[in-house]
Amino acid sequence: MNEEDINEEKEIDKEEETNRNVYILSIEGSKIYDNIYRNEENKEVKKDYIGMLPYSLQLIKLYKQGLKTKKHGNKIISNDIINVKFRQKIRSAEDIIEYTNKKD
């Protein structure tokens, strides 16, 4: 999902959103760290809406608390809740240099 697609999202009516699952951002923690501290050529973190909140009492409570959602295609998405994954380690500068030198 690219930035242009996200900007074309449509606001949805409350009745349609209240009975469906909501997809949330799922981001790798190492990518966030790289973006903050290494700022790889001003790249943005890739936005994947693969996490999901199923329709439940918790989701109903979140709507009452002001959860903002948008419709993208046939999915309802939200930027208000983010799932952060920690599957990769952050490589040190020495590791990156060593790996780059091995490639040559």
Rosetta blueprint (number, residue, H / E / L):
1 M L
2 N L
3 E H
4 E H
5 D H
6 I H
7 N H
8 E L
9 E L
10 K E
11 E L
12 I L
13 D L
14 K H
15 E H
16 E H
17 E H
18 T L
19 N L
20 R L
21 N L
22 V E
23 Y E
24 I E
25 L E
26 S E
27 I E
28 E E
29 G H
30 S H
31 K H
32 I H
33 Y H
34 D H
35 N H
36 I H
37 Y H
38 R H
39 N L
40 E H
41 E H
42 N H
43 K L
44 E L
45 V L
46 K L
47 K L
48 D L
49 Y L
50 I L
51 G E
52 M E
53 L E
54 P L
55 Y L
56 S L
57 L H
58 Q H
59 L H
60 I H
61 K H
62 L H
63 Y H
64 K H
65 Q H
66 G L
67 L L
68 K L
69 T L
70 K E
71 K E
72 H E
73 G L
74 N L
75 K E
76 I E
77 I E
78 S E
79 N E
80 D E
81 I E
82 I E
83 N E
84 V E
85 K E
86 F L
87 R L
88 Q L
89 K L
90 I L
91 R L
92 S L
93 A H
94 E H
95 D H
96 I H
97 I H
98 E H
99 Y H
100 T H
101 N H
102 K H
103 K H
104 D L
